[in-house]
Amino acid sequence: MAKRKVFKTIKGFLYMIIGCGLLLTLFNSMVTVYQHQDEIAILKKEKAAVTKEKKALENEIDLLNDEDYVTRYARENYVFTRDGEQVSIIPGVK
C-alpha cells in the first residue's frame, strides 16, 4: 500500500511538471506571435510609405519624359539659358 501511495505522489508530480512545461511552451508561443504581429504592423506601414514613394517617382519619370517640363525644370533650377539670353541672379530673391 505504501508503494502505491508513493507511486501516486510521483505520478502527480510528473503530471504537474508536464503541465507546467506545456503551459510554458504555450506562453512562449503566444509571446512570439504578439512580437510578430507588431513587426507585421511596422512592415505594413513601411510598405505603404514605399508604395507612395514609388508612385511619386513614377510620376516624376513621366514628367521627365516631357521635353517642355525638362527645359522648364533646367531653367528654374540650373540657370539654363537659351541662345543669346543672359541671366541675372538677384540675391535674396528666389
C-alpha positions in Angstrom: 0.0 0.0 0.0 2.8 2.4 0.8 4.3 1.7 -2.7 1.1 2.7 -4.3 0.9 5.9 -2.3 4.4 6.8 -3.3 3.7 5.9 -7.0 0.6 8.1 -7.0 2.5 11.0 -5.5 5.3 10.7 -8.1 2.7 10.3 -10.8 1.0 13.5 -9.6 4.3 15.5 -9.6 5.1 14.2 -13.1 1.7 15.4 -14.3 2.3 18.8 -12.7 5.8 19.1 -14.3 4.5 18.1 -17.7 1.6 20.5 -17.4 3.9 23.4 -16.3 6.1 22.6 -19.3 3.2 22.7 -21.7 1.9 26.0 -20.2 5.4 27.5 -20.5 5.6 26.4 -24.2 2.2 27.9 -24.8 3.2 31.1 -23.2 6.4 31.4 -25.2 4.4 30.7 -28.4 1.9 33.5 -27.6 4.7 36.0 -26.9 6.3 35.1 -30.2 3.0 35.6 -32.1 2.5 39.0 -30.5 6.0 40.1 -31.4 5.5 39.0 -35.0 2.2 40.9 -35.1 4.0 44.1 -34.1 6.6 43.5 -36.7 3.9 42.9 -39.4 2.2 46.2 -38.4 5.5 48.1 -38.8 6.3 46.4 -42.1 2.8 47.3 -43.5 3.4 51.0 -42.6 6.8 50.8 -44.3 5.3 49.1 -47.4 2.7 51.9 -47.6 5.4 54.6 -47.5 7.5 52.8 -50.1 4.4 52.4 -52.4 3.7 56.1 -52.1 7.3 57.0 -52.8 7.3 54.6 -55.8 4.2 56.3 -57.3 5.8 59.8 -56.8 8.9 58.6 -58.6 6.9 57.1 -61.4 5.1 60.4 -61.8 8.4 62.2 -61.9 9.7 59.8 -64.6 6.6 60.6 -66.7 7.3 64.3 -66.2 11.0 63.9 -67.1 10.0 62.3 -70.4 8.2 65.5 -71.3 10.7 67.8 -73.1 8.9 71.0 -72.1 9.0 70.1 -68.4 12.7 69.2 -68.6 13.5 72.5 -70.2 11.4 74.5 -67.7 13.0 72.5 -64.8 16.5 73.2 -66.0 15.8 76.9 -66.4 14.4 77.2 -62.9 16.9 75.1 -61.0 20.1 75.1 -63.0 20.1 78.6 -64.7 19.8 77.0 -68.1 19.6 79.7 -70.8 18.5 79.9 -74.4 20.8 81.2 -77.1 21.5 84.9 -76.7 19.8 85.1 -73.3 21.5 86.4 -70.2 20.6 85.6 -66.6 20.9 88.0 -63.7 20.8 86.5 -60.2 19.4 88.8 -57.6 20.5 87.9 -54.1 17.7 87.1 -51.6 15.1 86.5 -54.4 14.2 83.1 -55.4 
